């Protein structure tokens, strides 16, 4: 298994006040939402920095040279496209054009995700054409493939509960590996009962 042909794409937002985790911020406030997002970014670094694959980080707005993503470990790029589907498609396309053979994409707000999960996702691509990590909200937290399939990124209602279902509808003869369902962090309800987030929520009195 040639790990040099493995590529992890990480989509991230620049952590700026009022510009990230807006649905969460509506409940906990902008500063707390930013603090939580920075916590999630740091978790994503922890689970990816030792992963033995090439890693590209795609920023939403601008590339920050000095931040949590170490320049030697991560190659920094800018998301490009009008919607999430177009931006993911462009990232996958660049990866396959650069001769990577197994490419996996994740976001940067998955507290449930571990390095072992990511290693498992890449190993699934040895026997499968695709690997999908379904999210509890009807989307997906991870998508991996061994060849570019543009249809997966077109005509989807991004951010809605139909994304996973509409994506899986494209698979007929292909071998698809489904990972365990996990919870991504978009709303207060996603984190209110998780111990790691309690320090951020002390001010919340329901």
Residue pairs with C-beta under 8 A, 6 or more apart in sequence:
1 123
1 126
2 101
3 52
3 53
4 54
5 99
5 100
5 101
5 102
6 52
6 53
6 54
6 100
6 101
6 102
6 103
6 104
6 122
7 53
7 54
7 55
7 56
7 95
7 98
7 100
7 102
7 103
7 104
8 48
8 51
8 53
8 54
8 55
8 56
8 103
8 104
8 105
8 106
8 118
9 56
9 58
9 88
9 91
9 92
9 95
9 103
9 104
9 105
9 106
10 44
10 48
10 55
10 56
10 57
10 58
10 74
10 105
10 106
10 107
10 108
11 58
11 60
11 79
11 87
11 88
11 91
11 105
11 106
11 107
11 108
12 41
12 44
12 57
12 58
12 59
12 60
12 69
12 107
12 108
13 19
13 20
13 37
13 59
13 60
13 61
13 108
14 20
14 59
14 60
14 61
14 62
14 64
15 34
15 37
15 38
15 41
16 34
16 61
17 30
17 31
17 34
18 25
18 30
18 34
19 61
20 33
20 34
20 37
21 33
21 34
21 36
21 37
21 109
21 185
21 186
22 33
23 186
23 187
24 33
24 36
24 185
24 186
24 187
24 188
24 190
24 191
25 32
25 33
25 34
27 187
27 188
27 204
28 36
28 188
28 200
28 201
28 203
28 204
29 203
32 200
32 201
32 203
35 200
36 185
36 191
36 197
36 200
37 109
38 68
39 196
39 197
39 200
40 108
40 109
40 110
40 111
40 185
41 68
41 108
42 68
43 110
43 111
44 106
44 108
44 109
44 110
44 113
45 68
45 69
47 113
47 114
47 115
47 117
47 118
48 55
48 115
48 118
49 70
49 73
50 115
51 115
51 118
51 119
53 122
54 75
54 100
55 73
55 74
55 75
56 74
56 75
56 76
56 77
56 91
56 95
57 69
57 74
57 75
57 76
57 77
58 77
58 78
58 79
58 87
58 91
59 76
59 77
59 78
59 79
60 79
62 78
63 76
63 77
63 78
64 76
65 71
65 76
69 76
77 91
77 94
79 87
79 90
79 91
80 86
80 87
80 90
81 87
81 88
81 89
81 90
83 158
84 158
84 159
85 153
85 154
85 156
85 158
86 153
88 105
88 143
88 153
89 150
89 153
89 154
91 105
92 103
92 105
92 145
92 148
92 153
93 148
95 103
96 103
96 147
96 148
101 146
102 122
102 125
102 144
102 145
102 146
103 144
103 145
103 146
104 118
104 121
104 122
104 125
104 131
104 142
104 143
104 144
105 142
105 143
105 144
106 113
106 118
106 133
106 141
106 142
107 141
107 184
109 184
109 185
109 186
110 141
110 182
110 184
110 185
111 183
111 185
111 191
111 194
111 196
111 197
112 141
112 182
112 183
112 184
113 141
113 142
113 182
117 133
117 142
117 179
118 142
120 179
121 131
121 133
121 142
121 144
121 179
122 144
124 131
124 144
124 177
124 179
125 131
125 144
125 145
125 146
125 177
127 175
127 177
128 174
128 175
128 176
128 177
129 145
129 146
129 147
129 174
129 175
129 176
130 143
130 144
130 145
130 146
130 149
130 171
130 174
130 175
130 176
130 177
131 142
131 143
131 144
131 145
131 176
131 177
131 178
131 179
132 140
132 142
132 143
132 144
132 164
132 167
132 168
132 176
132 177
132 178
132 179
133 140
133 141
133 142
133 143
133 179
133 180
133 182
134 140
134 141
134 164
134 178
134 179
134 181
134 182
135 141
135 164
135 181
135 182
135 183
135 184
136 181
136 182
136 183
136 184
137 161
137 183
137 184
137 186
138 160
138 161
138 162
138 163
138 164
138 165
139 159
139 160
139 161
139 163
139 164
139 184
140 163
140 164
140 167
141 182
141 184
142 179
143 152
143 167
145 152
149 170
151 170
152 167
152 170
155 166
156 162
156 163
156 166
156 167
157 163
157 166
168 176
183 190
184 190
185 191
188 204
191 197
191 200
191 201
192 201
192 204
